[in-house]
Amino acid sequence: MMTVKKTKISVLMFMLLMTLFFQTTPAIARSDGLMQREIKAKIALAKVLRKTQIEVRVVQRLVVLTGQVRLYEQKLIGGRIAWTAEGVFEVENDIRVVPTIPVSDNNIDLKIRKIIQADKRFIAAAVEISVNNGEVRLSGKFANLHDPSRLKHRVAEIEGVLDITMNADFNV
């Protein structure tokens, strides 16, 4: 009888220890309201996001960004800020990019070509460009893992760019 009681106590102690060991982390336990306030505050402090209209909603650790910005880069930064908040599980970036002036696809294409011509890494990648209604598609064979991201962010600074798709291969 005594061994059964000791076994039950041992099992209960083990379960208690395991519960404490695998308890929910503080990041996950953060409230949606706290995450929402933190993200809104960081967006308000970001100089590049001043004068933008970004709304933040957090529901069960899912962040939904809506509103309007002038540059695609601002949309990317808003999403990056949301991802950095502790406890965020997913980010849905539904921010619309609305340029202040209409920009032709040809003008966007020319600006992208200038960016590429100014950087030997992008020239060496033999980047191909396609622009259709402000949506940019880039593809190339890059030597450095960071180069596609650098190019994407440079292109995102061009007014009139509404979306960017990058297809990157790498020289091994």
URFENQUI-V221056 format. One record per pair of residues at least 6 apart in sequence whose ideal C-beta (glycine too) atoms are under 7 Angstrom apart, sorted by sequence separation. I is the first residue (numbers start at 1). J is the second residue. D is the distance in whole Angstrom. If there is no record, write none. Layout:
((I:J:D) (I:J:D))
//
This chain:
((43:49:5) (69:75:5) (82:88:6) (116:122:4) (117:123:7) (142:148:6) (155:161:6) (56:63:7) (57:64:5) (116:123:6) (130:137:4) (83:91:5) (156:164:6) (56:65:6) (82:91:5) (129:138:6) (155:164:6) (43:54:6) (54:65:6) (55:66:5) (116:127:5) (127:138:6) (128:139:5) (55:67:5) (79:91:6) (128:140:7) (152:164:5) (43:56:7) (54:67:4) (65:78:5) (127:140:4) (138:151:6) (53:67:4) (65:79:7) (79:93:4) (126:140:6) (152:166:5) (52:67:7) (53:68:5) (54:69:7) (78:93:7) (125:140:4) (126:141:6) (40:56:5) (113:129:7) (125:141:6) (39:56:5) (52:69:5) (65:82:6) (78:95:6) (112:129:5) (125:142:5) (138:155:7) (75:93:6) (148:166:5) (63:82:4) (124:143:6) (136:155:6) (36:56:5) (75:95:5) (109:129:6) (148:168:4) (36:57:7) (36:58:4) (52:74:6) (75:97:6) (109:131:5) (121:143:7) (125:147:7) (35:58:5) (108:131:5) (121:144:7) (39:63:6) (54:78:5) (112:136:7) (127:151:7) (49:74:6) (63:88:5) (72:97:5) (136:161:6) (145:170:7) (32:58:4) (48:74:6) (61:87:6) (65:91:7) (69:95:6) (71:97:7) (105:131:4) (108:134:7) (121:147:5) (134:160:6) (138:164:7) (142:168:6) (32:59:6) (61:88:6) (62:89:6) (65:92:7) (68:95:7) (105:132:6) (134:161:6) (135:162:6) (136:163:7) (32:60:7) (49:77:6) (61:89:4) (62:90:5) (63:91:5) (64:92:5) (65:93:5) (66:94:5) (67:95:5) (68:96:5) (69:97:6) (70:98:7) (105:133:7) (108:136:7) (134:162:4) (135:163:5) (136:164:5) (137:165:5) (138:166:5) (139:167:4) (140:168:6) (141:169:5) (142:170:6) (143:171:5) (32:61:7) (48:77:6) (49:78:6) (65:94:6) (66:95:6) (70:99:6) (122:151:6) (141:170:7) (62:92:7) (64:94:7) (65:95:5) (68:98:5) (70:100:6) (141:171:6) (46:77:6) (43:78:6) (46:81:7) (43:81:6) (42:81:5) (115:154:5) (115:155:7) (54:95:6) (39:81:6) (39:82:5) (112:155:6) (39:85:5) (112:158:7) (38:85:5) (111:158:5) (35:85:5) (108:158:6) (35:87:6) (108:160:5) (35:88:6) (107:160:7) (108:161:6) (30:86:6) (103:159:6) (30:87:4) (103:160:3) (101:159:7) (27:86:4) (28:87:6) (27:87:4) (99:159:5) (99:160:5) (97:162:5) (76:153:7) (73:153:6) (76:156:6) (73:156:4) (72:156:4) (73:157:5) (71:156:7) (71:157:6) (71:159:6) (70:159:7) (72:161:5) (72:162:7) (72:163:7) (72:164:6))
//
